[in-house]
Amino acid sequence: MNKLSFVITAFLCCWAVAVAKTYQLASPNGKLKVSIENDAKSTAFAITHGETPVLNRSALGMSIEGGKTLGAEKCKSSKVSKGEKCNALTLNYGKYAVEFRAYDQGVAYRFVTRFADSLTIANEQVEFCLPADCMAYEAPANSHHKTNDLRDQAYCSFENTYQYAKLSNLNRQHLGLSPMLIELAGGKKLLIGDYNVRSYPGMFLLPSKGNVVKGFFPPYPKHEYQGDHNNLQMIVDDWENYIAKTAGAHTFPWKMMLVAEHDADLLTTEVPRLLADAPVVNADWVKPGKVAWDWWNNWNLKGVDFATGVNNRTYQYYIDFAAKHGIEYVILDEGWAVNKKADLMQVVPEIDLPMLVKYAADRGVDIVLWAGYKAFERDMENVCRHYSEMGVKGFKIDFMDRCDQKMMAFLEKAAATCAKYRLFCDFHGAPVPNGMTYTYPNVLNFEAVAGQEQVKWSKLKKFDQVRHETLLPFIRQVVGPMDYTQGAMRNATKKSYYPCNSQPMSQGTRCRQLALYLIFDSPFNMLCDTPTNYEAEPECLDFISKVPVVWDERRVLSAKIGEYVIEACRKGDTWYVGGISNWEARTVNLDLSFIEGKQMELFVDGINAHRHAEDYIKSVGTVPATLTVHLAPGGGFALKTK
């Protein structure tokens, strides 16, 4: 080979290595298209929906101990597979792969490793590069620490309201909660976040320069100390220089990008369910249901001959109330265990748990216990065994307030241990479900939402409940059920509302509270108000006590983010239809031809509900083909067929 030939050959070899190869993937209906670019230094992707740009070139990568970055090299081969629900493309790099899936309503990717030895993940590079300075709905992390240190900001309870602003106006020094909703051209929406998070930290979202949102993963704790709320939390004050340690053969969480042509599509998307892992425990014994709750109403009974509070007689009253009205559970919230001891085996002298559990069981009611994180974690096996043998049916576990790998491992261990003893879980102070309710069906509910408890202490300017509720179905609820705790019998207009801890009230009308049992997905669903308030409202109590908590079918009749949501839900042969509005009064015409001719009971806002939010009208009749309903400001309606 002469010198010229050698130079040309060397140039062509270098050019071949440097030039990126592009792979194409489309959804089954062809509307969503993913272009994946790979060269010797990077892997990136871009997404379009029809003619609408969804994401510009967005890089991905995973840095592991030793300086290697997964994805920063040419892949060795690729494989395409097609299915009814999604099409998939796998880029194989040898000892690891990147899997892409394209559904009609979304795209997701994840890393899958096949190394022989364990891995230390220094960081994962995630970016979502938007095509413009889009408007976004972002919930800032409600951090316990006021600092620009992102590691400290990750210590939060995962509950906040959504701000609506351009990407460029979001705080680039403050973490946002996942998921985030972004407006695209033509009225389309993009929901971004992570999903199916197991043995890995959860992802926060950080607005960055150039219309980019980046992922942030809290590092693994190096040192933590016990403290904060009643000594039940573990606060991290030093971190390792990595985010996770995993087995060499490991499947990592999905990065999920849901695309909706219409707002209502966000309420019906199947993509999260299809991305979730299959169940790993048998939970056929789990019984979803409603629960009479004590804490929200401050144990406030009236017209009784005993002092109410955390004591046997108060809980016997709650149990009698639940038994009389077919409510499956009564919960003992914080206060039944000795305060500040972080020990669930120390019960306050005012409570006789074995007696209360038997008292409830004799009346067909089951008991659920609240547990602070450290108290549950320190003695998990013993606590689960002891209370399961006593007859307790589940735990509401609270105040984790972290999503680092260690805490995510705790959630999974708690779910598995509870399942072992036939106990269910309701996680509060935790990140969004992210598929966990599918993988562990005994996990009935998650909080991860600024719920109705906020009205106990927040002024309307800080917590606009009515606006918030018209956003949640399109953002937070897309990734799993939420323990919002509706059911207030004290209701207020925008002018009459004020925060009150001992006798709280909801913002919006009475009928709105009824409708929330249909709009929100909550298999373990609270009756937040006091039994005596419900007993004073027998019509509303009858509706709430009989409404199902899981459905055989759901239909979105009409929905627009931030304005209104109207849905129909079916359980067996019975249909429920409910709707909520923002602070604007509106009249809606509903096509009910699919249940026309059935007998119904209908709750609508009263003519004076704009002045007195508790005003409502109940009527009975025959379902017409078209029903016209007027909703007051902050209003709602609820219909049930017979």
Buried (B, 14 or more C-beta within 10 A) or exposed (E): EEEEEEEEEEEEEEEEEEEBEEBEBBBBEEBBBBBBBBBEBBBBBBBBBEEBBBBBEBBBBBBBEEEEBBBBBBBEEBEEEEEEEBBBBBBBBEEBBBBBBBBBBBBBBBBBBEBEEEBBBBBBBBBBBBBBEBBBBBBBBBBBEEEEEBBBBBBBBBBBBBBBBBBEBBBEEBBBBBBBBBBBEEEBBBBBBBBBBBBBBBBBBBBBEEBBBBBBBBBBBEEBEEEBBBBBBBBBEEBBEBBBBBEEBBBBBBBBBBBBBBBBBBBBBEBBEBBBEEBBBEBEEBBBBBBBBBBBBBBBBEEEEEEBBBBBBBBBBBBBBBBBBEBBBBBBBBBBBBEEEBBBEEBEEBBBBEEBBBBBBEBEBBBBBBBBBBBBBEBBEEBBBBBBEBBBBBBBBBBBBBBBBBBBBBBBEBBBBBBBBBBBBBBBBBBBBBBBBBBBBBBBBBBBBBBBBBBBEBEBEEBBBBBBBBBBBBBBBBBBBBBBBBBBBBBBBBEEBEBBEEEBBBBBBBBBBBBBBBBBBBBBBBBBBBBBBBBEBEEBBBBBBBBBBBBEEBBBBBBBBBBBBBBBBBBEEBBBBBBBBBBEBBEBEBEBEEBEEBEBBBBBBBEEBBEBBBBBEBEEEEBBEEBEBBBBBBBBBBBBBE
